Amino acid sequence: MTPAEVAARLEGVDVPWCVVGGWSIDLSLGRITRDHEDLEIEVLRPDYPVVRAALAPLVAHAVGSGEVRRLAEGDVPAPPLHQSWFLDVEADEWRVDVMLAAGDVDTWVSRRASVSAPRAEIVGRTPDGIPHLLPHGALLYKAKAARPKDEADLEVALPTLTDAQRAWLRDALAVAHPGHAWLDRMA
């Protein structure tokens, strides 16, 4: 799925959600900078049933601990699981990853350590209204693995950060990933 397709499915759903991962950076930049093999969105854990219903008839599967397990109707991935994949059964293809988050309508909370931010400062919207995690939040998640695609995302996104966003990312990396190689680039 594309971000626009997910946004269309979630139109009218009155819960906070946003595109995360590489797509969120491209939405922030207003252009596609690389190929994306998946689409990830983040929702608050209590709002998962509403989002799951809006994504139907896609079938939810809990992901984690080395397994993928179809969720029974009404089930939510149990903590510590925080990810589910949604399968288009007819096409036999995964369409979207849904990440479960803590926080609330006003506060975004990262799964990485004790890092948070006001939702208004870390979630933006495209001109057509698609909510997405701004690059400083996306890069915090991407720092964990720092795969080639994450390094590419850092290269295109870092120059676009404001001084305040760069400072937030530097401080968040210092908490979540002390000594991370990207810290030297935050100066």
C-alpha positions as CSV (number, residue, x, y, z in Angstrom):
1,M,0.0,0.0,0.0
2,T,1.0,3.6,-0.4
3,P,0.6,6.2,2.3
4,A,-2.3,7.7,0.4
5,E,-4.1,4.3,0.3
6,V,-3.7,3.9,4.0
7,A,-4.9,7.4,4.6
8,A,-8.0,6.7,2.5
9,R,-8.7,3.6,4.6
10,L,-8.3,5.6,7.8
11,E,-10.3,8.6,6.7
12,G,-12.8,9.4,9.3
13,V,-11.0,7.3,12.0
14,D,-10.7,9.8,14.8
15,V,-7.5,8.5,16.5
16,P,-3.9,9.6,16.3
17,W,-1.9,7.7,13.7
18,C,1.1,8.5,11.5
19,V,3.3,7.0,8.8
20,V,6.7,6.0,10.2
21,G,9.9,4.6,8.7
22,G,11.4,5.5,5.4
23,W,8.1,6.6,4.0
24,S,7.7,9.2,6.7
25,I,11.0,10.8,5.7
26,D,9.9,10.9,2.0
27,L,6.5,12.4,3.0
28,S,8.4,15.1,5.0
29,L,10.7,15.9,2.1
30,G,7.8,15.9,-0.4
31,R,9.6,13.5,-2.7
32,I,10.5,9.8,-3.0
33,T,14.2,9.4,-2.3
34,R,14.4,5.6,-2.5
35,D,12.4,2.4,-3.1
36,H,10.3,1.2,-0.1
37,E,9.7,-2.4,0.4
38,D,7.0,-1.8,3.0
39,L,4.8,0.8,4.6
40,E,4.6,1.2,8.4
41,I,2.2,3.2,10.5
42,E,2.1,3.8,14.2
43,V,-1.0,3.9,16.3
44,L,-1.6,4.1,20.1
45,R,-2.1,0.6,21.5
46,P,-5.6,1.4,22.8
47,D,-6.7,2.5,19.3
48,Y,-5.5,-0.6,17.6
49,P,-9.0,-2.2,17.4
50,V,-10.4,0.9,15.6
51,V,-7.5,1.0,13.1
52,R,-7.7,-2.8,12.6
53,A,-11.4,-2.5,11.7
54,A,-10.7,0.3,9.2
55,L,-8.1,-1.9,7.5
56,A,-10.4,-4.8,7.0
57,P,-10.7,-7.1,5.1
58,L,-6.9,-7.2,5.6
59,V,-6.0,-9.9,8.1
60,A,-3.9,-8.9,11.1
61,H,-0.9,-11.0,12.3
62,A,1.2,-10.4,15.4
63,V,4.9,-10.3,14.7
64,G,7.8,-10.8,17.1
65,S,9.9,-13.3,19.0
66,G,10.7,-15.0,15.6
67,E,7.2,-15.8,14.7
68,V,4.2,-14.4,12.7
69,R,0.8,-15.4,14.1
70,R,-2.6,-14.7,12.8
71,L,-4.6,-12.7,15.3
72,A,-8.1,-13.9,16.3
73,E,-10.9,-11.4,15.7
74,G,-10.7,-8.7,18.3
75,D,-7.2,-9.6,19.5
76,V,-4.4,-7.1,20.0
77,P,-0.7,-8.1,20.0
78,A,0.1,-8.7,23.7
79,P,3.0,-6.8,25.2
80,P,5.9,-6.8,24.6
81,L,4.9,-7.3,21.0
82,H,4.4,-4.0,19.2
83,Q,4.1,-4.9,15.6
84,S,1.5,-6.5,13.3
85,W,1.4,-7.2,9.6
86,F,-1.8,-6.9,7.6
87,L,-2.2,-9.5,4.9
88,D,-4.3,-9.1,1.8
89,V,-5.5,-12.8,1.6
90,E,-6.8,-12.6,-1.9
91,A,-3.5,-11.3,-3.3
92,D,-1.4,-13.2,-0.8
93,E,0.6,-10.1,0.0
94,W,1.5,-8.1,3.1
95,R,0.1,-4.6,2.7
96,V,1.0,-2.6,5.8
97,D,2.8,-2.9,9.1
98,V,1.1,-1.4,12.2
99,M,3.3,-0.5,15.1
100,L,1.8,-0.1,18.5
101,A,2.9,2.9,20.6
102,A,2.6,4.3,24.1
103,G,1.7,7.9,24.6
104,D,-1.5,9.7,24.1
105,V,-3.2,12.3,21.8
106,D,-0.8,15.0,23.0
107,T,2.4,13.1,23.6
108,W,4.4,10.9,21.3
109,V,6.5,8.2,23.1
110,S,9.3,6.3,21.5
111,R,9.9,2.6,22.1
112,R,13.5,3.5,22.5
113,A,14.3,4.3,26.1
114,S,12.4,7.1,27.8
115,V,12.2,9.5,24.9
116,S,9.1,11.5,24.2
117,A,8.0,14.7,22.5
118,P,4.8,16.7,22.1
119,R,2.9,15.1,19.2
120,A,2.5,18.5,17.6
121,E,6.3,18.8,17.3
122,I,7.1,15.4,16.0
123,V,4.1,14.5,13.7
124,G,3.6,16.6,10.6
125,R,1.1,16.4,7.8
126,T,1.6,16.5,4.0
127,P,-0.3,19.2,2.0
128,D,-3.0,16.6,1.4
129,G,-3.2,15.7,5.1
130,I,-1.3,12.5,5.6
131,P,0.2,12.4,9.1
132,H,3.8,11.3,9.3
133,L,6.6,11.1,11.9
134,L,8.9,14.0,11.2
135,P,12.5,13.0,10.3
136,H,14.0,13.6,13.7
137,G,11.6,11.0,15.2
138,A,12.1,8.6,12.2
139,L,15.9,8.8,12.5
140,L,15.8,7.9,16.1
141,Y,14.1,4.6,15.2
142,K,16.4,4.0,12.2
143,A,19.5,4.5,14.3
144,K,19.1,1.2,16.0
145,A,20.0,-0.9,12.9
146,A,21.7,1.8,10.8
147,R,21.3,-0.4,7.7
148,P,22.3,1.1,4.3
149,K,18.7,2.4,3.7
150,D,18.8,4.0,7.2
151,E,22.1,5.7,6.3
152,A,20.6,6.9,3.0
153,D,17.6,8.3,5.0
154,L,20.0,10.1,7.4
155,E,21.9,11.6,4.4
156,V,18.7,13.1,2.8
157,A,17.0,14.1,6.1
158,L,19.7,15.5,8.3
159,P,20.2,18.7,6.3
160,T,16.5,19.5,6.5
161,L,16.3,19.4,10.3
162,T,15.9,22.6,12.2
163,D,18.4,23.4,14.9
164,A,15.8,22.4,17.5
165,Q,15.0,19.1,15.7
166,R,18.8,18.3,15.4
167,A,19.3,19.0,19.1
168,W,16.3,16.8,20.0
169,L,17.7,14.0,17.9
170,R,21.1,14.4,19.4
171,D,19.7,14.3,22.9
172,A,17.4,11.3,22.1
173,L,20.2,9.3,20.5
174,A,22.4,10.0,23.6
175,V,19.7,8.4,25.8
176,A,18.6,5.6,23.5
177,H,21.9,4.7,21.9
178,P,24.8,6.1,23.9
179,G,28.0,6.4,21.8
180,H,26.1,6.0,18.5
181,A,28.1,6.9,15.4
182,W,25.5,9.4,14.3
183,L,26.0,11.5,17.3
184,D,29.2,13.0,15.8
185,R,27.0,14.2,12.9
186,M,24.6,16.1,15.1
187,A,26.9,18.9,15.9
